[in-house]
Amino acid sequence: METEGASSVTVRKNTQTPKAMIHQKFGANACYTHEEVHESADNGCPGLAIEQKGPCLYRCTLQLPEITVVSGIFRKKKDAEQAAAQLALEELRINPVTKSSSLPETWDGLVSRVKYVFSEEFLSSLHPLSGHVRAAWQREGRLAGLIPACAIAVFDATLSNMCKSIDPKVESNPFLIISYVMRAAAELSGFIASSEGELWIRRQSPYPPEIIELSSIQHNPNNPEIIVSPSNQQSASPELLMVEAIIIPCSLEKNIERVILNLTSSGYYLDVIAKQLGLLEAADLMISRPIGKASSETRLHSAAPKQYLLDISSDLHAKEVRRFEGSLNARASYLSGQDIFGDAILATIGYTWRSKDLFYEDASVKSYYRMLIGKTPSGLYKLSRGAILAAELPLAFTTNAKWKGSLPREMLCTFCRQHQLSQPIFSTLSSLEESTDSSQSQKKLRVTDLAAKGTQHANGCVVATGAKETVESGGRYRCELKVYTKFQDLILECSPEDSFKKQSDSVQNASLKVLLWLDIYFRDPNVPLERLKAYADGLDLRFEPKFFVEAFMLCQSLHNVCYNEIEEGKLVYPYSMNVPNGLAGHGFRSLNIEGCDSGISPSNGSLSCVSYSASLVTEVHIKEQLESIDDFEFEIASGAVNQHLESVLIQMSVGQTACFIMDLPPRELIFAAADDSARMISLLSSETCWLEYTIRLLRVTEPLEDRMEQALFSPPLSKQRVEYAVQSIRESCAATLVDFGCGSGSLLDSLLNYSTSLEKIAGVDLSQKSLTRAAKILNSKLNSTSDVDISSTPLKSAILYDGSVTDSDSRLCGFDIGTCLEVIEHMEEDQAYLFGNVALSYFRPKILIVSTPNYEYNVILQKSTLSTPEDDLDERSESQSCKFRNHDHKFEWTRAQFNCWATELATRHNYSVEFSGVGGSGDEPGFASQIAVFRRKTLQEDYPEELSDSEHRYYQVIWEWTGNNRSISAL
């Protein structure tokens, strides 16, 4: 009798450890050093910190002539050494599987393993495959004892790994495993019987009665106290199990449908699935790898294309297979990452470790579509938020406190696993080098690779050697990311220039860039290659078209099904609808907001919490709820929700409720959200439908910057800035004003509360959402005699433009006064310089007021202490560092840096400049918000002739009001 131990010895004898392989290749040139870790250690990947309790932990550094790698953190030195060796093998692209043993030795191990599967010891074990062996002996007639070769190939991981050692192609071609199993069985003809024409294997001699009796004892699934064994099975009627499954037709013209598998406790579930597919018995089946989690029993079952398999009598080294002429099931193949032919059944059923009972769960149409959208980056985020119809993959990673749902790195690793790719490699690089740009007088960090580049991999994460020293010295990090196929072909790499104080933040941001780019492709797999490259360039990403297309080949055929299943004729709306400004032509319809305006509304960066429901509505007034969430929180302007939902939300205040309707989303999103998928199929196929949202704004939490300012200043710092600008405007006796970066219109709104000489006010901003809010506020106030007395003010017009303040537009030339409050820090520094040049050389207002945060004041806002000189601010330690006040700030200047910026601009463009500020007394470390007031020295109209004679119109009018008719117009 062959024992498992004997089989295991054969495998262990032929498998080298990573450390042994390193020794074989490098010998004494491989140097291992250990580092003790006495406190909590962060390996650079969020959620992987190990808190020290008891004995110390160890990290191992392996130095080789070519590279240096650093392991993760382990409790044992030897584990750290093996981890470091494994990382080195990956870096050197050495595949441990192919180097571990010779082909003949591995083949002998495979034959021994197949023999062990049919041993008495294995039958008595609680291995998942032993359940199939037991069930096979309960079959009647000629099927008794016949075990499908597909079950052996799929449910024994040890055997599967041996086949991969023999032929790495097994990873992408699971049909090969069955051929290797059948060949191995053919060499055990005295012990095992197999058929060349059929894909089954059976033990030649029956198992001893006592072994069968013992191994077949099982618990009744519904009552664990009832014992069922062969001796009493006839008296106990077989338990009928009705399990819901999904059939995925090969034809794309047919719908996914639910089927019921009628199983019995004494039968073999694979026979039932085979019969459902029109096959004679289980040996004709092909079973996929698990769908979703590795521990899942959700698998696809289809017909095994026998002519596709290697001839059992052919040579072991033969690699060519005959092409199967059947039809590829695109949906099933995409879901599993394997070639599946003909119709397929998706079921969650099987035998599990440490149990003799059959495990089963229902698999619904909803679960199928959730698996389907879970194969895409945005789908992964939707599922983690539990908001299929509302959530979207955010455009930027901020902080763990504001990021809701699975973290980007976690999603990227899951995505790679689901698409059968190697786990992504993250390389974080750190540097303390700085270079000073004299033209801008702003210290910039130049991130460079370390001279002695080393890496630390922890669960796929790579960290630069020397990271500990860098943190203690106040360094910054950037992350490079690479994704490979299973065969180590580079698919894409991302090398962003952005640097971060925290190592984990650099990893998360690089991951998000890759996810956003992948999401562009998955939303439209037919996007032209040149456009895809342009998107990649914008995200600091490079990809290899050949390997990328090969990796996601099935996505294109599936896309045409998912996104084109809804006929355009169904998207007809039965009544006229009012469309909010800026939303026309984007699938957005009718909006109705109810409730009193509380005055508390969302703004960019704020956290908004809503309750909402989304329903499918038909023209005959049938309404089916698809999704409902009572407490859904997200950050405004981060792209984390449906754009139409957010566009409505910024027009609301806390306590208000809104209802609006939209075009239908892609069909798979509807089915992934709906509980009754059959009902949805019926409605979508027979009725004109649309989507209706009902949303209630529960609360708004202001951004960190606003909370700090409100807590430390009275009145709040934002109000002090506006009051400073209002006072300056009133003193100037200006007739025209333009607010650059007007946002939601706080300054323009405040001006209407005072008597001024202004006849015309204008605002310009890039955010249509903010402009929509500003238009609502200004229109309400200007058209309400209770809020402002129009007859007592010279104000004749107000206008809002959508555009960038760095673009020139002749309609804003020659205004008396311009304001730019807390705007430039949201640009890149070169853009801030560009704005200054455009404003003072082209727009040329008589007065320009610019405010921006004083970085030196952050020490007070954040209640920390600086112990280093002013000129060494960027070199303070991590414990002393100050964060920017808002995650969206690209920079924050010290007083010296701001003064230099403003003075250079004033000198260049014939302006004078004076400095002031609000917040604090102005003593060290200065005002909280620093202000520069530019005044033009030459007041006559001295514009260049070419500018005054030409019309430059790059801005779009969003809203306009005139005092004559008090009307609002959207152009």
ROTOR-308856 format. One record per residue (C-alpha): residue in three letters; x, y, z. Coordinates in steps of 0.1 Angstrom, whole numbers, plus 2048, in hexadecimal, padded with zeros to 3 digits. Example, Ala and Ser with C-alpha at 12.3 -4.5 7.8 and 13.67 -1.06 7.14 Angstrom:
! residues 2
Ala87B7D384ESer8897F5847
//
This chain:
! residues 971
Met800800800Glu80E8227F6Thr80D83B812Glu80A861810Gly82B864822Ala83D850808Ser82E8657ECSer8388857FFVal85B879803Thr85E8767DEVal85389A7D9Arg8688A87F4Lys8878977E7Asn8848A87C6Thr87A8CB7D2Gln8948E37DDThr88D9007F5Pro8939237E8Lys8B29267FFAla8C09067F1Met8BC9137CDIle8CD9337D6His8EA91F7E6Gln8ED90A7C7Lys8EF9287B0Phe9049407C6Gly91592B7E1Ala9299407F9Asn9209607E6Ala8FE95F7F6Cys8FF972817Tyr8E2972830Thr8E098B84CHis8C498F866Glu8B49AC876Glu89F9AA896Val87E9BD897His8749C68BAGlu8569DC8B4Ser8389DC89CAla8459D9879Asp8369E6859Asn8409D483AGly8349F0824Cys8139E081BPro7F49EC82EGly7E49D4845Leu8039BE847Ala8129CE866Ile81D9B4880Glu81B9BE8A4Gln8369B28BALys82B99C8D7Gly8449858E8Pro86397A8D5Cys8739918BCLeu86D98E897Tyr88798B87BArg88D99B859Cys8A898B842Thr8BD99D828Leu8CC98880DGln8E99967FALeu8F29877D8Pro90B9947BEGlu8EE9A17A8Ile8D39AC7C1Thr8CB9B27E6Val8A99A87F3Val8989AC815Ser87E994822Gly85F99C835Ile85C99785APhe85B974869Arg85C96488BLys87794C881Lys899954871Lys897936859Asp87594284CAla883964845Glu8A1954833Gln88A93F81DAla87495D815Ala89397280BAla89F9567F5Gln87D9527E5Leu87D9787DDAla89F9757CELeu8949597B7Glu87696F7ACGlu88D98D7A5Leu8A5977791Arg88796877EIle891945789Asn87292E78APro8769177A9Val85D8FE799Thr8718F877ALys8928F678DSer8878DF7A9Ser88B8BD799Ser8918AC778Leu8748A1762Pro87787B768Glu87887F78EThr85989678ETrp84787D777Asp84F86178FGly8408767ABLeu82187D797Val81C857791Ser8218517B6Arg80886C7BFVal7ED85D7A8Lys7F383B7B8Tyr7EF84A7DBVal7CE85A7D2Phe7C08377CESer7CF8297EEGlu7BB81F80DGlu7CC839821Phe7C185580ALeu79D84880ASer79C84C830Ser7AA86F82FLeu79789082FHis7A689C80FPro78C8AC7F7Leu7948937DCSer78D8767F4Gly7698817F4His76887B7CEVal7778587D3Arg75C84F7EDAla74085D7D8Ala74D8497BATrp74A8287CDGln7268317D4Arg71E8337AFGlu70A8167A1Gly7117FD785Arg72F80376ELeu73682577DAla73E81779FGly7618227A9Leu76783678AIle777858793Pro777873778Ala79A87D76ECys7908A1770Ala78889D795Ile7AB88F79CAla7BB8AA787Val7A98C7798Phe7A48BD7BCAsp7C78B17C5Ala7DE8D07C7Thr7FD8BB7CCLeu7F78A87ACSer7EF8C879AAsn8108D87A5Met8238BA799Cys8148BE776Lys81E8E2776Ser8418D877EIle8418C1760Asp8318DA749Pro82B8FF752Lys811901736Val7FA8EE74EGlu7F491075FSer7E291E741Asn7D68FD732Pro7C48E874CPhe7BC8CD732Leu7E08C2734Ile7DD8B8759Ile7C389E750Ser7D988F735Tyr7F688D74DVal7E087C767Met7D386374EArg7F785B742Ala802856766Ala7E583E76CAla7EE82B74DGlu81082375ELeu7FD81377CSer7EA7F9768Gly7EF7DE782Phe7DF7F579DIle7C980D78AAla7B180876DSer7AC824754Ser79B828732Glu7AC837713Gly78A841705Glu77B84F726Leu78A86673FTrp78685275FIle79C83E776Arg79482278FArg7A680D7A8Gln7AA7E979BSer7A37D77BCPro7867E17D2Tyr78D7F27F3Pro78B7DC812Pro7677DD820Glu7727EB841Ile784808830Ile76581181CGlu74F80E83ALeu76582684FSer76B83F833Ser747841829Ile73984A84BGln72B86D848His71388585AAsn6F188D84DPro6F58B183FAsn6D58BD850Asn6DA8AA871Pro6FE8A487CGlu6F288B897Ile6E687387DIle70285C870Val6FF84E84DSer715830843Pro712815828Ser7027FD840Asn6E5813848Gln6E4828828Gln6C9813819Ser6B2818837Ala6B883D838Ser6A984D818Pro6C2862805Glu6C088780DLeu6B589C7EFLeu6C98BB7EBMet6BD8D77D3Val6DA8ED7CBGlu6D790C7B5Ala6F191079AIle6F692577BIle6F991A757Ile70E92F740Pro70592871CCys721927702Ser70C93D6EBLeu70F9616F4Glu6EB9666E8Lys6DD952705Asn6D995F728Ile6E9952748Glu6CE93D759Arg6C892C77AVal6C690677DIle6BF8EF79ALeu6D68D17A1Asn6C38B57B2Leu6DD8A37C6Thr6DB8877DFSer6F087F7FDSer6F985D7EEGly7008687CATyr71D8797B9Tyr71789D7B2Leu72D89E793Asp715885782Val6F889D788Ile70C8BA779Ala7168A575BLys6F289B754Gln6E78BF756Leu7018C773BGly6F48A9725Leu71389472CLeu71286E734Glu72586F754Ala73F883769Ala75D876756Asp75288C739Leu7558AC74FMet7708C6750Ile7728D9771Ser7828FC775Arg79790A790Pro78591C7ACIle77393C7A2Gly77B9597BALys78D94F7DAAla7A59327D8Ser7929207F5Ser7719247E2Glu75E9067D5Thr74F91B7B9Arg75990B798Leu74F908774His7468E6766Ser7468DF741Ala74B8C4727Ala76E8B7725Pro77A8BA701Lys78A8976FFGln79989D6DCTyr7AC8BB6EALeu7BF8A6703Leu7E18966FCAsp7E18726F0Ile7E885D70FSer8008476FBSer8148656EDAsp83686E6FALeu83887F71BHis84A89D70DAla8318A46F2Lys8238C76F6Glu80D8CB6D7Val7E88C66DBArg7CD8C46C0Arg7B78E26BEPhe7948DD6CCGlu77A8E56B2Gly75F8EC6CBSer75190E6D5Leu7639236EFAsn74C92F70BAla75895370DArg74695C72DAla75093C740Ser77493E734Tyr77796273ELeu76995B761Ser78193E767Gly79F949754Gln7A0927742Asp79391B720Ile77090D725Phe75D8FE708Gly7378FA704Asp71E90171FAla72A904743Ile71A901765Leu726917781Ala7209067A3Thr72D90A7C6Ile72F8E67D1Gly74A8CD7DATyr75D8BA7F6Thr7738CE80DTrp7908C8824Arg7898B7846Ser7668AE83DLys75489082DAsp7348A3827Leu72D8B3806Phe72F8D9807Tyr7168EC7F2Glu70890F7EFAsp6F191F7D6Ala7019327B8Ser6EA94D7ACVal6E996278CLys6F197F7A3Ser71096D7B0Tyr71B96778CTyr71A98B783Arg72B9967A3Met74797E799Leu74798D777Ile74A9B1781Gly7639A779CLys77B99F780Thr77E9C5779Pro7909DF78ESer7719F5793Gly75C9D679ALeu7749CB7B5Tyr76F9ED7C6Lys7499EC7C1Leu7479CB7D2Ser75D9D57EFArg7479F47F5Gly7279DF7F0Ala71A9FA7D9Ile7189EB7B6Leu704A077A6Ala713A257B9Ala738A1F7C0Glu754A267A7Leu77AA217AAPro788A417B9Leu79FA567A4Ala7B8A5C7C0Phe7C4A4B7E0Thr7C2A627FEThr7C4A52820Asn7B7A33830Ala79FA48844Lys78FA55824Trp794A3880DLys776A2180FGly7769FD804Ser7939E67FBLeu7B59F77F8Pro7C49FB7D5Arg7E09E27DBGlu7C89C87E8Met7B29CD7C9Leu7CF9CA7B1Cys7DC9AA7C1Thr7B999B7BFPhe7B69A779ACys7D7996791Arg7CD9767A3Gln7AB974791His7BB97976FGln7D695F775Leu7F2978776Ser81097978DGln80C98D7ACPro8179B27A6Ile83A9BC7B0Phe83C9DC7C4Ser85E9ED7C6Thr85FA0C7DDLeu87CA237D8Ser887A3C7F2Ser8A0A597F1Leu8AAA76807Glu8B9A8A7EAGlu8AAAAC7E3Ser8AFAC47C6Thr8A7AE97C8Asp897AFA7ABSer8A4B1E7ADSer88AB2C795Gln86EB217ADSer881B227CEGln86EB027D7Lys87FAE37E5Lys876AC57D1Leu87DAA17D9Arg88EA8D7BEVal888A687C3Thr8A4A527B7Asp8ABA2E7BALeu8C4A247D5Ala8E7A1C7CAAla8E59FA7DALys8C29F27D0Gly8B29D87E6Thr88F9CB7E9Gln8779BD803His85B9A87F8Ala83E9A1810Asn820991801Gly82A99F7DFCys8359C07ECVal8589CD7E5Val8699E67FBAla88A9F87F5Thr8A79EE80BGly8AFA09824Ala88BA1282ALys88FA1384FGlu8ABA2C84EThr898A41835Val879A4484BGlu88EA4F868Ser89EA6A853Gly87DA78845Gly880A6A822Arg865A64808Tyr85AA477F3Arg84EA3F7D0Cys843A1D7C4Glu84AA0B7A3Leu8329EF79ALys8349D2782Val81B9B8777Tyr826998766Thr81597A757Lys818958767Phe83595274FGln84797275AAsp83F98673BLeu83C9AB745Ile8199B873ELeu81C9DB74DGlu8319F1764Cys828A11776Ser843A2A780Pro832A4878FGlu847A66799Asp831A6F7B6Ser842A6A7D8Phe832A657FALys83CA6881FLys82EA45825Gln83BA27813Ser818A17813Asp809A35803Ser821A327E5Val817A0E7E1Gln7F2A167E2Asn7F4A337CAAla808A1F7B0Ser7EFA037B4Leu7D2A1B7ADLys7E2A2978EVal7E4A05780Leu7C09FE78ALeu7B3A1E77ATrp7C5A16759Leu7B89F2759Asp7959FF761Ile797A15741Tyr79E9F572DPhe7839E073EArg7699FB738Asp7709FA713Pro7879DD708Asn7849E96E4Val795A0A6EDPro7B0A126D2Leu7D3A096DCGlu7E0A2C6D7Arg7C6A3A6EELeu7CEA1F707Lys7F3A29705Ala7EAA4E70ATyr7D7A4472AAla7F5A30736Asp80CA4D730Gly7F6A63745Leu7F8A4B762Asp81EA4575FLeu818A22752Arg827A0D737Phe8199ED729Glu8229D1711Pro8059CF6F8Lys80C9AC6EDPhe80C99C710Phe7F09B371CVal7D99A96FFGlu7E1984705Ala7D998772APhe7B7997725Met7AD989703Leu78B97B70FCys78199D71DGln77A9AC6FBSer7619916F0Leu750992712His74D9B8712Asn7379B76F3Val71F9A2707Cys71F9B5727Tyr71B9D8719Asn7059D26FBGlu6EA9BC709Ile6D29DA70FGlu6C29E66EFGlu6C3A0C6EAGly69EA0B6E3Lys698A02707Leu6A7A22713Val68AA38709Tyr67BA4F724Pro655A53725Tyr654A78731Ser667A9872EMet682A9E747Asn695ABB756Val6BBAB7754Pro6D2AC976DAsn6ECAE1760Gly70BACF753Leu6FBAAD753Ala6E9AAD731Gly6F2A91719His702A7B734Gly6E6A6273APhe6D9A77757Arg6B4A7F759Ser69AA90770Leu6A5A9E792Asn68FAA77AFIle69DAB37D1Glu687AB57EFGly68CAC3812Cys698AE4821Asp6BBAF081ASer6CFAEB83AGly6EDAFE82DIle704AE1832Ser70FAD4811Pro72BABE804Ser74BACD7F6Asn76AABF7E6Gly77CAA97FESer760AA6817Leu752A84822Ser72DA80819Cys717A65827Val6F7A5C815Ser6DCA43815Tyr6D0A397F2Ser6BCA207DEAla6BDA177BASer6A0A077A8Leu6979FB785Val678A0D779Thr663A0575AGlu64BA1A746Val62DA07754His638A12777Ile6479F2783Lys6639F979CGlu67D9DF7A7Gln6979E97C1Leu6BA9DF7B7Glu6D09ED7D2Ser6CB9FF7F3Ile6E5A0B80DAsp6DDA1E82DAsp6FFA2C834Phe716A32817Glu734A4A81CPhe74CA57802Glu763A747FBIle756A907E4Ala76AA967C4Ser77EA767C7Gly76BA647ACAla760A497C5Val73BA497BAAsn726A4B79BGln72BA6E78CHis706A76789Leu700A6D7ADGlu71BA847B9Ser70FAA07A1Val6EDA9E7B2Leu6FDA9C7D5Ile710ABD7D2Gln6EFACF7CCMet6E0AC17ECSer6E4ACA811Val6E3AB382FGly6C0AA6835Gln6B4AAA811Thr6A8A8D7FBAla6ACA8B7D5Cys69DA757BBPhe6AAA72797Ile6ABA5977BMet6C7A4D764Asp6CEA37746Leu6D3A1374EPro6F6A08758Pro7079EA748Arg6F29CB74CGlu70A9B7762Leu7089D377CIle6E29D077EPhe6E49AA782Ala7009AC79CAla6EB9C37B1Ala6C89B37ACAsp6BD9977C3Asp6A398A7AASer6B698778AAla69B974777Arg68399177EMet69D9AA771Ile6A2995751Ser67C99674BLeu6799BC751Leu6989C573CSer68C9B071ESer6679BB71EGlu6669DF72CThr674A01726Cys68AA06745Trp69FA20757Leu6B1A23778Glu6A3A38795Tyr6B8A447B2Thr6AAA517D3Ile6C5A617E9Arg6C6A7280ALeu6E3A86817Leu6E9A7C83BArg708A8F846Val727AA1839Thr749AA0849Glu760ABC83EPro783AB5832Leu79FAB484BGlu7AAAD7841Asp788AE6848Arg785AD3869Met7A7AE0875Glu7A0B0386BGln77DB0487BAla78BAF589BLeu7A8B0E8A0Phe79AB2E891Ser77CB43899Pro76EB4C880Pro77BB2F86BLeu79AB35856Ser786B31836Lys76EB4D841Gln78BB6384BArg79AB60828Val779B69818Glu775B8782FTyr798B93827Ala790B91802Val76EBA2806Gln77DBBF81ASer798BC47FFIle77EBC37E3Arg769BDE7F5Glu787BF47FBSer792BF27D6Cys770C007C9Ala774BE67ADAla758BE3794Thr761BC0787Leu76EBA1798Val77AB7F78EAsp77FB627A7Phe799B4A799Gly791B277A7Cys76FB327B5Gly765B0F7C0Ser742B0E7CEGly741B347CESer747B3C7F3Leu757B5E7EBLeu73EB687D0Asp722B5F7E8Ser731B73805Leu734B927EELeu70EB937EAAsn70BB9980FTyr71CBBB80DSer717BDB7FBThr733BDE7E1Ser73BBF17C1Leu73CBD07ADGlu728BD078CLys734BAF77FIle741B90791Ala750B70780Gly75DB4F78CVal771B3577BAsp778B11786Leu781AEF778Ser767ADC78DGln745ADB77DLys737ACC79ESer743AEA7B2Leu737B02797Thr714AF1798Arg713AF77BEAla71FB1C7B9Ala704B2279FLys6E9B147B5Ile6F3B2B7D2Leu6F8B4B7BEAsn6D9B467A9Ser6C4B417C8Lys6D2B607D9Leu6D1B777BBAsn6ADB6E7B3Ser6A1B717D7Thr699B957E3Ser69BB88807Asp6C0B7F803Val6CDB9D7EFAsp6BEBBD7E4Ile6C7BBF7C0Ser6B9BE27BCSer6D2BF07D5Thr6F1BE17C5Pro702BEA7A4Leu707BC479CLys6FBBBE779Ser709B9C770Ala718B7C77FIle727B6076BLeu738B3E772Tyr751B2E75AAsp75EB0B757Gly783B0C750Ser7A7B0C75CVal7B5B2B76CThr7D6B24759Asp7C4B28738Ser7BEB4A728Asp79CB57720Ser797B7A713Arg776B7E725Leu788B81746Cys7A2B9B73BGly7A2BBD74CPhe78EBB576BAsp794BCE788Ile79CBB47A2Gly7A3B8F7A2Thr7A4B767BFCys7B3B547C2Leu7ADB467E5Glu7BDB257EFVal7BFB187CBIle7E3B177BFGlu7EDAFC7D8His7D5AE47C6Met7EAAE77A7Glu80DADA79FGlu827AF47A6Asp82FAFB782Gln80AB0177DAla80AB1A799Tyr825B2D788Leu812B2B767Phe7F3B39778Gly807B56786Asn815B5E764Val7F3B5B752Ala7E1B7076CLeu7F9B8D76DSer804B8D748Tyr7E3B85737Phe7C5B8B74EArg7D7BA975EPro7BFBB377ALys7C6BD378CIle7C8BBF7ACLeu7CDB9A7B1Ile7C9B8A7D4Val7D9B677D8Ser7D8B527F8Thr7E8B307FFPro7EFB1B81FAsn80EB24833Tyr820B02837Glu832B0E855Tyr811B13868Asn808AEE864Val81DAE7883Ile803AFA897Leu7E5AEC885Gln7F1AC888ALys7FEACE8ADSer822AC28A6Thr843AD38ADLeu85FADC896Ser882AD98A3Thr895AE0883Pro89EB01872Glu886B0F858Asp89CB0683AAsp89DAE2845Leu878ADC847Asp878AC082EGlu893AAD841Arg881AA9863Ser87AA87870Glu85AA73869Ser84DA7A88CGln851A9F887Ser844AA2864Cys825AB785BLys80BAAB842Phe7FBAC1828Arg7DAACF834Asn7C7ABE818His7CFA9E805Asp7C8AB17E4His7E4ACA7EALys801AC57D2Phe817ADC7E7Glu816AF4804Trp82FB11805Thr842B20822Arg842B46825Ala864B49813Gln858B347F6Phe837B477F2Asn849B697F4Cys862B5E7DATrp846B527C2Ala832B727C6Thr850B8A7C4Glu85DB7A7A4Leu83BB7D794Ala835BA179EThr858BAB791Arg853B9A770His831BA8769Asn834BCC777Tyr81FBC6796Ser826BCF7BAVal81FBB57D5Glu818BB77FAPhe814B9A812Ser7FBB9482EGly7E7B7783BVal7CBB6A851Gly7CAB5286EGly7E1B5888BSer7F3B77895Gly80DB77879Asp82AB70891Glu83EB5088EPro836B3B87BGly822B54868Phe7FDB5585EAla7EAB35858Ser7E0B41835Gln7F9B58824Ile7EDB7280CAla7FDB857EFVal7EDBA57E1Phe7F9BAE7BFArg7F3BD27B2Arg7F9BDC78ELys811BF978BThr805C0676ALeu7DFC0A76AGln7D8C14746Glu7CCBFA72EAsp7EEBED723Tyr7E5BCA715Pro7F9BBD6F8Glu7E8BC56D7Glu7E6BA16CDLeu7D2B996ECSer7BABB66EBAsp7B1BB06C7Ser7AAB8B6CAGlu790B766DAHis79DB586EFArg77FB446FCTyr78AB2470DTyr771B2572AGln74DB18729Val731B2C739Ile720B16753Trp708B30762Glu700B5475CTrp6EAB6E76DThr6E0B91762Gly6CFBAA778Asn6B6BB475DAsn6A3B9375DArg6B2B8177ASer6B4B62765Ile6CBB44765Ser6D8B34745Ala6EEB1673ELeu701B1871D
//
